[in-house]
Amino acid sequence: MQCLVCAGEAKDLTLPDFDGHVIACPHCGKYEILGATWDIFENASQAEREAALGKAALLQGFSRWPTIKTINF
């Protein structure tokens, strides 16, 4: 699949019961996008998506990987 942020080659790690997407990209790293954020994310430019991932990384805390939420836009 394509990375949802950089459009490079990536793996979809999403579990069937997860509301959103979990991606592993060699360039962007592992990250998740919550389902509630999908409409905003889908309509964002690539630069806005990269910025949202950057903000998610700053707010990551102790979670497994950055989570893109509406607050990141």
C-alpha positions in Angstrom: 0.0 0.0 0.0 1.0 3.6 -0.1 1.8 5.7 2.9 -1.0 8.0 3.7 1.4 10.8 4.5 4.2 10.7 2.0 2.7 8.3 -0.6 5.8 6.0 -0.5 5.6 2.2 -0.1 4.2 1.2 3.3 2.5 -1.6 5.2 -1.0 -1.5 6.5 -0.9 -2.7 10.2 -4.5 -1.9 10.9 -6.3 -4.5 13.1 -9.8 -5.4 12.1 -11.4 -3.9 15.2 -9.4 -0.6 15.1 -11.4 2.5 14.0 -8.8 4.2 11.9 -5.6 3.2 10.1 -2.2 2.0 11.4 0.7 2.4 8.9 4.4 1.4 8.9 6.4 3.5 6.4 10.2 3.4 6.0 10.2 7.2 5.7 7.5 8.3 8.1 7.8 5.5 10.6 4.8 3.8 12.3 1.8 6.0 13.0 -1.9 5.7 13.3 -4.8 7.9 12.2 -8.0 7.8 14.2 -11.2 7.2 12.3 -12.8 10.4 13.7 -10.0 12.3 12.0 -10.3 10.7 8.6 -12.4 13.3 6.9 -10.0 16.1 7.8 -7.0 14.0 6.9 -8.4 12.9 3.6 -9.0 16.5 2.5 -5.6 17.8 3.7 -2.7 18.5 1.5 0.5 16.4 1.7 2.2 19.3 3.6 -0.7 19.4 6.1 -0.5 15.7 6.5 3.2 15.8 7.2 2.7 18.7 9.7 0.0 16.7 11.4 2.3 13.7 11.8 5.0 16.0 13.1 2.6 17.4 15.8 1.5 13.9 16.6 5.1 12.8 17.1 5.6 15.8 19.5 2.6 14.8 21.5 3.3 11.0 21.4 4.1 10.6 25.1 4.3 7.0 26.1 2.1 5.6 23.3 3.5 3.0 20.9 3.6 5.4 18.0 2.3 8.9 17.0 -1.5 9.1 16.7 -2.9 11.7 14.3 -6.0 13.3 15.8 -8.1 16.3 14.9 -6.0 18.4 17.3 -3.0 17.9 15.1 -4.6 19.9 12.3 
